[in-house]
Amino acid sequence: MKLHKLNPVKVDHLQEGTVYYRRWTKFEKVFAVVGVLLLFTGIGIVSDVILLAMYLYCMDKVDVSPVGHPDKRLLIKKHEWDHYRHVHGIDYWHQHQPRRVKAMVSHQ
């Protein structure tokens, strides 16, 4: 069996002057469902903590869209998004809400 090297995933970059918000990826949605199922199936909180730690460690790219253009999706590196959030004062808990992100950025 011959193993083939995978090509790296193409990543986009954020443009100045555009307000972005973070999108939920399919992976994150599936991960959340699995976490809830583990929590309520008797395996418990310890397995959820391990699963969450693995998720945070493995996540290196995020999906974003410009506010007002949900059909445009960009895949960017997580550290670039974290820097964008920090510079624009976007709260961690509101990064997925386009209206809130737009309000936070426009108040600066």
Backbone as numpy.savetxt, mean C-alpha at the origin, in Angstrom:
# Nx Ny Nz CAx CAy CAz Cx Cy Cz
14.77 -30.05 -14.10 13.93 -28.88 -14.10 14.81 -27.64 -14.10
14.62 -26.82 -15.08 15.44 -25.62 -15.22 14.67 -24.42 -14.67
15.33 -23.66 -13.81 14.70 -22.47 -13.24 15.03 -21.25 -14.09
14.04 -20.45 -14.34 14.24 -19.23 -15.13 14.24 -18.03 -14.20
15.11 -17.12 -14.48 15.19 -15.89 -13.69 14.02 -14.98 -14.08
13.33 -14.48 -13.09 12.21 -13.58 -13.33 12.70 -12.17 -13.60
12.04 -11.49 -14.51 12.37 -10.09 -14.77 11.86 -9.23 -13.63
12.58 -8.18 -13.27 12.10 -7.32 -12.18 10.81 -6.61 -12.58
9.98 -6.34 -11.58 8.72 -5.65 -11.80 9.01 -4.18 -12.08
8.38 -3.65 -13.12 8.58 -2.24 -13.48 7.86 -1.37 -12.46
8.57 -0.40 -11.92 7.98 0.53 -10.97 7.89 1.92 -11.58
6.86 2.64 -11.18 6.66 4.01 -11.64 7.21 4.97 -10.59
7.17 6.26 -10.90 7.61 7.29 -9.97 6.54 8.36 -9.87
6.46 8.99 -8.71 5.49 10.05 -8.48 5.96 11.32 -9.17
4.99 12.09 -9.66 5.30 13.36 -10.31 4.95 14.51 -9.39
5.75 15.55 -9.45 5.50 16.75 -8.64 4.20 17.41 -9.10
3.49 18.02 -8.16 2.29 18.76 -8.48 1.04 17.90 -8.59
1.14 16.60 -8.40 -0.01 15.71 -8.45 -0.24 15.15 -7.06
-1.50 15.11 -6.64 -1.85 14.56 -5.33 -2.24 13.10 -5.53
-1.60 12.22 -4.77 -1.84 10.80 -4.88 -2.44 10.25 -3.59
-3.14 9.14 -3.72 -3.60 8.38 -2.55 -3.27 6.91 -2.78
-3.20 6.17 -1.70 -2.81 4.77 -1.80 -4.01 3.89 -2.08
-3.83 2.90 -2.92 -4.88 1.95 -3.27 -4.65 0.65 -2.51
-5.73 -0.08 -2.26 -5.60 -1.42 -1.70 -5.26 -2.37 -2.85
-4.21 -3.14 -2.70 -3.87 -4.12 -3.73 -4.64 -5.41 -3.47
-4.71 -6.27 -4.47 -5.39 -7.57 -4.30 -4.70 -8.38 -3.21
-3.37 -8.30 -3.19 -2.61 -9.01 -2.18 -3.01 -8.57 -0.77
-3.16 -7.27 -0.57 -3.54 -6.76 0.76 -4.95 -7.20 1.15
-5.86 -7.22 0.19 -7.23 -7.66 0.47 -7.25 -9.14 0.87
-6.54 -9.97 0.12 -6.47 -11.40 0.44 -5.80 -11.60 1.79
-4.74 -10.86 2.03 -4.01 -10.97 3.30 -4.92 -10.61 4.47
-5.75 -9.58 4.32 -6.67 -9.17 5.38 -7.71 -10.26 5.65
-8.24 -10.87 4.61 -9.23 -11.94 4.78 -8.61 -13.13 5.50
-7.41 -13.51 5.09 -6.72 -14.62 5.75 -6.47 -14.29 7.22
-6.07 -13.07 7.50 -5.83 -12.66 8.89 -7.08 -12.75 9.74
-8.20 -12.29 9.21 -9.47 -12.36 9.95 -9.88 -13.80 10.16
-9.74 -14.62 9.12 -10.09 -16.04 9.26 -9.22 -16.73 10.32
-7.92 -16.42 10.32 -7.04 -17.02 11.33 -7.43 -16.57 12.73
-7.83 -15.33 12.86 -8.18 -14.79 14.17 -9.40 -15.48 14.74
-10.37 -15.78 13.89 -11.63 -16.34 14.38 -11.75 -17.85 14.22
-10.71 -18.53 13.78 -10.78 -19.99 13.64 -10.09 -20.73 14.76
-9.68 -20.02 15.78 -9.08 -20.69 16.92 -7.57 -20.70 16.90
-6.96 -20.33 15.79 -5.50 -20.30 15.75 -5.00 -19.11 16.54
-5.73 -18.00 16.45 -5.55 -16.92 17.39 -4.66 -15.77 17.02
-4.42 -14.98 18.04 -3.74 -13.70 17.90 -2.26 -13.89 17.58
-1.63 -14.91 18.12 -0.20 -15.12 17.89 0.07 -15.34 16.40
-0.76 -16.14 15.75 -0.56 -16.37 14.32 -0.82 -15.10 13.52
-1.77 -14.29 13.96 -2.03 -13.02 13.28 -0.86 -12.06 13.43
-0.24 -12.03 14.58 0.93 -11.17 14.78 2.08 -11.62 13.89
2.29 -12.91 13.78 3.34 -13.44 12.91 3.02 -13.10 11.45
1.76 -13.27 11.05 1.34 -12.96 9.69 1.51 -11.48 9.39
1.16 -10.61 10.33 1.31 -9.17 10.14 2.79 -8.79 10.02
3.63 -9.39 10.84 5.07 -9.10 10.77 5.64 -9.52 9.41
5.20 -10.68 8.92 5.66 -11.13 7.60 5.19 -10.17 6.52
3.96 -9.72 6.61 3.42 -8.78 5.63 4.23 -7.48 5.61
4.46 -6.91 6.77 5.20 -5.65 6.85 6.63 -5.80 6.36
7.23 -6.95 6.60 8.60 -7.19 6.17 8.67 -7.39 4.65
7.70 -8.07 4.08 7.74 -8.41 2.65 7.21 -7.32 1.74
6.40 -6.42 2.25 5.78 -5.41 1.40 6.81 -4.36 1.00
7.12 -4.26 -0.29 8.09 -3.26 -0.72 7.56 -2.38 -1.85
6.38 -2.69 -2.39 5.77 -1.86 -3.43 4.31 -1.61 -3.07
3.82 -0.42 -3.41 2.42 -0.08 -3.14 1.78 0.46 -4.41
0.47 0.39 -4.43 -0.34 0.87 -5.54 -0.88 2.24 -5.19
-0.71 3.23 -6.05 -1.25 4.56 -5.82 -1.98 5.05 -7.06
-2.84 6.04 -6.87 -3.55 6.69 -7.98 -3.60 8.18 -7.72
-3.61 8.98 -8.79 -3.84 10.41 -8.60 -5.28 10.64 -8.13
-5.47 11.59 -7.23 -6.81 11.91 -6.76 -7.63 12.39 -7.95
-8.82 11.84 -8.10 -9.69 12.20 -9.21 -9.53 11.33 -10.44
-8.52 10.46 -10.43 -8.28 9.57 -11.57 -8.09 8.13 -11.06
-9.16 7.50 -10.56 -9.00 6.14 -10.01 -8.66 5.08 -11.06
-8.83 5.41 -12.34 -8.50 4.45 -13.38 -7.00 4.36 -13.65
-6.25 5.36 -13.23 -4.79 5.35 -13.39 -4.16 4.76 -12.13
-3.40 3.70 -12.31 -2.73 3.05 -11.18 -1.24 3.06 -11.42
-0.50 3.38 -10.37 0.96 3.37 -10.43 1.49 2.42 -9.36
2.49 1.67 -9.68 3.16 0.81 -8.73 4.48 1.48 -8.37
4.63 1.88 -7.11 5.84 2.58 -6.68 6.45 1.86 -5.48
7.69 2.18 -5.20 8.37 1.58 -4.04 7.78 2.16 -2.76
7.67 1.32 -1.75 7.04 1.72 -0.50 7.77 2.89 0.16
9.10 2.88 0.11 9.84 3.97 0.76 9.57 5.30 0.06
9.32 5.28 -1.27 8.97 6.51 -1.98 7.60 7.03 -1.52
6.66 6.11 -1.31 5.34 6.51 -0.81 5.44 7.04 0.61
6.22 6.38 1.45 6.38 6.85 2.84 6.97 8.26 2.87
7.94 8.53 2.00 8.53 9.86 1.92 7.48 10.88 1.45
6.70 10.53 0.45 5.64 11.41 -0.08 4.63 11.72 1.03
4.23 10.68 1.77 3.28 10.87 2.87 3.84 11.81 3.93
5.10 11.63 4.28 5.74 12.44 5.31 5.85 13.90 4.86
6.29 14.13 3.63 6.46 15.48 3.10 5.13 16.23 3.03
4.07 15.52 2.65 2.76 16.15 2.47 1.87 16.07 3.71
2.35 15.48 4.78 1.58 15.42 6.02 0.35 14.54 5.95
0.41 13.46 5.19 -0.72 12.54 5.06 -0.66 11.52 6.17
-1.73 11.42 6.95 -1.80 10.46 8.05 -1.79 9.03 7.53
-1.18 8.15 8.31 -1.13 6.73 7.94 -2.53 6.16 7.80
-3.41 6.52 8.72 -4.76 5.94 8.75 -5.68 6.50 7.67
-5.30 7.60 7.03 -6.16 8.21 6.00 -5.56 8.14 4.60
-4.47 7.43 4.42 -3.78 7.41 3.13 -4.59 6.74 2.02
-5.59 5.95 2.37 -6.41 5.26 1.37 -7.67 6.05 0.99
-7.87 7.22 1.58 -9.09 7.99 1.36 -8.77 9.23 0.51
-9.16 9.23 -0.77 -8.78 10.31 -1.67 -9.23 11.70 -1.20
-10.44 11.81 -0.68 -10.92 13.14 -0.24 -10.10 13.67 0.93
-9.80 12.80 1.88 -9.01 13.22 3.03 -7.59 13.59 2.63
-6.99 12.82 1.73 -5.64 13.10 1.27 -5.60 14.45 0.59
-6.57 14.71 -0.28 -6.63 15.98 -0.98 -6.78 17.14 0.00
-7.61 16.97 1.03 -7.79 18.01 2.03 -6.51 18.23 2.84
-5.80 17.18 3.20 -4.56 17.30 3.97 -3.48 18.01 3.16
-3.36 17.67 1.88 -2.32 18.27 1.05 -2.64 19.73 0.76
-3.92 20.06 0.55 -4.28 21.43 0.20 -4.18 22.39 1.39
-4.17 21.88 2.63 -4.04 22.72 3.82 -2.60 23.11 4.12
-1.67 22.57 3.37 -0.26 22.90 3.63 0.15 24.13 2.89
